[in-house]
Amino acid sequence: MKTTTLKPLGRGLLALAVALATQSSQAASDAEQIIQSNCLACHTQEGDQQWSRISHQRKTPEGWLMTIARMQVMHGLKISDEDRRTVVKYLADRQGLAPSETEGARYALERRLNTPEAFDSQMFTETCARCHSGARVLLQRRPASEWEHLVHFHLGQWPTTEFQALARDRDWLDLTLNKMVPELAESLPMDSRAWAQWQQQAVAPVQGDWTLAGHMPGKGAFHARMSVTPTEGEDQYALMLTGQYADGSELKGKGQAVVYTGYEWRANLEIDGQVMRQVFALKDGQLSGRMFLRDKDEVGADVVAARDAKGASSILAVQPAYIKAGTEAEITIVGTGLSGLPVLGTGVDVVEVISESPDLIRVRARAASNASGVMTPSVGVTEGGRFAIYDRIADVKVVPEFAVARIGGNGSSTPRVEARFEAEAWAAGPDGKDGTADDYRVGMMPATWSVAPFDDVAEADRDVHFTGRMNASTGVFTPAAAGPNPERRMMTNNAGNLKVQASVQDGAETHSAEGQMIVTVQRWNNPPIP
């Protein structure tokens, strides 16, 4: 019986392996033919599947997309959208980045627009990160000769580069070629151990059912189930997603996904009538990253997901991730393969299990009046997530502390770019003193929001009146319309400089916090990597 059971399974797996190998080979052949037919007018053949310039760079899928788009815009390349997708897939798989090589720069891929950048190299900051994000550079790899080509390209394409700020006060070209290029070649090399090792890794499976947990500023926490089904294309999948926000509203959609380089998950889904994009990284059977509106990427959610796998279990999130000492609350544990007794931590009793399934457990919990601290919850033998117990709020922070919103609309070609804020509560640690290193994060809490002039100039220019409106309950700021405003001094536009104010109520105490928001003009060029 054992033999007869394994034979069909073995044949099926062999057939699947052969089909995938054939599919992959065909896709590579198609991409190479497209390159041969479209790129050799400018690039030269250097060997079997080797071309000048093209074969001497490694980039993310977005990086390769930007390269081909630049060839179209600047050099008149004619290529169909389908052929462009084929070439991007081929180059990202063959000349991509290892997971460790994207760490610290994924905020650009995930469109985290308000991420402040800071780099150890002052020269890198002043040479590369003065015009675009430093992440755009960090997400590519080249040998020294190619970094040198890039310098010459910048100077040839933008001749005023040497006369701009942080360039005209120094011998820019000499410094860039003789100091910046060697630095880049050493820190971001074409050949690396990480990439060589990653190419030997087995590709993790993605088909099957996944559990997602996320948090969207202005909306709150959510959980969902996502089915992933292979389609005909290489590393391409059909998606079905169903879930719910913490406020009870439904989350439902479907779409398609592509996996590049064995771990770079990119998907487009239509959810509740809006197209959303997923930019995730696959690691150790989990996906993590951001899901955002395709045409309004400031509106998005942090997401972590785990795939159902036999014998595996995980806790992805606890929603909400805190409880106040001496109170009761309904708590949801989101994960996969959940089985056993739910435990939230010392000092917290689970008084009722409201509902339970392998991916979702709802409980009513009661925290002791003297409980406090950060706990690691568990379900049976599975531990994970984070759960905070606090007796009082010691401090509140506005997140992000600094943000940019952009005017738009009003007949212009670019829409308004909102700014979204949350109030992050902190509690005093074991020392009982506020504002010390022992303080611990509680989580995002409801707040009342407002804006005020940031300085005397903003007050004189009536920035609060002209720049837009803050939603007092959600923390979402919607900027005003684009274009000159006859009501403003000198008929200027609706830009401005504002304080962002949050007020959080904790019993009889009110805690306040401030951030800053610049409301500025449209960004006309918005590439995949800013």
Number of C-alpha atoms within 10 A of each C-alpha: 5 6 7 8 9 11 11 11 11 11 11 12 12 12 12 12 12 12 12 16 13 13 16 16 13 13 18 20 14 16 21 19 14 17 18 16 11 14 19 13 9 9 14 14 13 11 8 7 13 13 17 14 15 16 15 16 20 27 27 27 28 16 22 25 22 16 14 19 17 13 15 13 10 10 11 10 15 12 17 9 9 9 14 19 16 18 24 25 26 23 24 23 22 16 25 27 26 23 17 10 18 18 11 11 17 21 18 19 23 21 20 17 16 18 12 11 11 10 10 7 11 11 16 18 17 13 17 17 18 14 13 11 17 20 20 21 18 18 24 21 26 23 19 20 13 17 23 19 13 15 15 16 12 13 13 11 10 10 12 12 17 17 12 12 11 15 18 12 10 11 10 15 16 10 14 21 18 11 13 21 21 18 18 19 19 12 12 21 18 20 15 13 8 13 18 11 10 16 17 8 9 8 12 13 12 23 17 14 19 23 27 27 26 24 22 19 21 18 16 19 22 24 27 21 21 21 18 21 16 17 12 10 12 20 21 20 20 19 21 18 21 17 19 15 18 16 10 9 10 15 16 18 19 18 18 19 22 19 22 23 23 23 21 22 22 18 20 21 24 18 19 12 9 12 17 22 24 23 21 25 21 21 14 8 15 20 23 20 20 25 26 22 19 17 12 14 19 19 22 25 23 19 23 21 28 29 27 22 13 7 6 13 23 24 24 25 26 23 23 19 21 23 24 21 20 16 13 17 15 16 21 21 28 27 31 25 22 24 18 13 13 22 18 28 21 16 17 22 17 19 11 12 15 12 10 16 13 16 24 19 20 19 21 15 20 20 24 18 15 11 18 24 21 18 20 15 22 22 21 13 12 19 17 18 19 20 21 25 29 26 20 17 21 21 20 24 20 22 20 19 15 18 20 18 27 26 26 23 16 13 10 12 9 16 19 21 25 23 25 24 25 25 26 21 22 22 26 24 20 11 10 12 13 15 14 11 10 14 19 21 22 27 18 21 16 18 21 16 24 20 24 18 20 19 12 9 12 17 16 10 16 18 23 21 15 18 26 21 15 21 15 16 13 18 25 20 24 20 26 24 23 23 19 12 14 10 11 14 11 9 11 12 21 27 24 26 24 22 20 25 22 27 20 21 14 14 8 5 9 10 16 17 19 20 19 20 21 18 26 20 20 20 13 8 8 8 11 15 21 15
